[in-house]
Amino acid sequence: VPIAVFLSGRGSNFAALAEAAEDPAYPARIVLVLSDKVDAKGLDLARAKGIATAAVARRDYDSRDAFDSALEAKVHEAGAQLICLAGFMRILGRPFVERWEGRMLNIHPSLLPAYRGLDTHARALADGVAEHGVTVHLVTPELDDGPALAQARVPVRPDDTPDTLAQRVLVEEHKLYPAALAAYLAG
Ligand code: GRF
């Protein structure tokens, strides 16, 4: 299945997906990496791997709908049939999300429904939770709210900082996203 990955920054989850997709037996192949940030590191990673990239800046469009349509045009142009959000830091409009419902996945660094939104690691630490983790879910119009496809858990240690906890979660993210996507495509 040809997929597009949307990202805004570092792109380590994209890299994990790309590595998995190098196996000919893997059920997805990345045909486009799309970013709302022209200087996203993830775009450089994609270029280095010979994967097509596109950058679409929000400020070049008058409305969210116009921006979303520009994104969608790139996705169609590349022939992608499924979208993986991987650190894409913009909220997509309801019409776009509804058109892609069941065909758009996201990875969120918490055990949803806990800690939707930003700063998940700091909030988990502030609450003193014993366990934290990551969720791959289907995207629905409500932020970080769609049905979970897979989760991975990590322990929270007494001396954790948001950074050390994020790092422990990220190791799991890189395993979970490729596995969850493959399982989803396998039905
Ligand atoms: C990850 O923690 C992901 O779960 C969250 O944003 C971060 C993106 O990291 N949605 P990267 O760009 O994939 O390295």
Boltz pocket constraint, residues with backbone or C-beta under 6 A from the ligand:
constraints:
  - pocket:
      binder: B
      contacts: [[A, 7], [A, 8], [A, 9], [A, 10], [A, 11], [A, 12], [A, 13], [A, 14], [A, 42], [A, 86], [A, 87], [A, 88], [A, 107], [A, 108], [A, 109], [A, 170], [A, 173]]
      max_distance: 6.0
